[in-house]
Amino acid sequence: MKTISKAKIVSNKKEVVTPSIYDISINALDGTSIDLTSYKGKHILFVNVASQCGFTPQYKELQKLSDTYPDTLVVIGLPCNQFGKQEPGDASQIQTFCERNFGVTFLLTEKIDVKGSKKHPLYKWLNTKDQNGNKSSSVKWNFQKYLVNKEGKLIDYYYSLTKPMSSKITKHL
């Protein structure tokens, strides 16, 4: 009688490690570097913004959201001129417009691309399931929102029509 030995089956699958949002570099509107790791333990709402858009009044509600949840949320506005050329200003013009018209005190970044070949690495992470570990998406228009949890994981994204104070967003805070 032959003895059959049991062979150990070894998987050749590689462990998939998704990049962390905290490793992404981006600058503030004034050119200084933003350290996203300083926001660990808080939710982050990323919003591509524009000064000449029909959704521009959402700046006021984004500020209200930021003021309502200061201990649990950071709102970051990312100026973008890719949709209808609705953010033509330079850094100084954008800052002045936001402060004067909407009392914006939340963080604004440098002007970036959120789609196309020059898409910022932040939006590559936000838009790609292989990077964010949750879902893939594309930015459809200005004021699309992406909510990241306290551990730096993508919760969901919300199209421009979703108001910043919507329960779709606030239920996570």
Stockholm file with secondary structure:
# STOCKHOLM 1.0

chainA/1-173         MKTISKAKIVSNKKEVVTPSIYDISINALDGTSIDLTSYKGKHILFVNVASQCGFTPQYKELQKLSDTYPDTLVVIGLPCNQFGKQEPGDASQIQTFCERNFGVTFLLTEKIDVKGSKKHPLYKWLNTKDQNGNKSSSVKWNFQKYLVNKEGKLIDYYYSLTKPMSSKITKHL
#=GR chainA/1-173 SS CCCCCCCCCCCCCCCCCCCCGGGCCEEBTTSCEECGGGGTTSEEEEEEECTTSTTTTHHHHHHHHHHHCTTTEEEEEEECCCSTTCCCCCHHHHHHHHHHHHCCCSEEBCCCCSSSTTCCHHHHHHHCHHHHSSCCCCCCSTTCEEEECTTSCEEEEECTTSCTTCHHHHTTC
#=GC SS_cons         CCCCCCCCCCCCCCCCCCCCGGGCCEEBTTSCEECGGGGTTSEEEEEEECTTSTTTTHHHHHHHHHHHCTTTEEEEEEECCCSTTCCCCCHHHHHHHHHHHHCCCSEEBCCCCSSSTTCCHHHHHHHCHHHHSSCCCCCCSTTCEEEECTTSCEEEEECTTSCTTCHHHHTTC
//
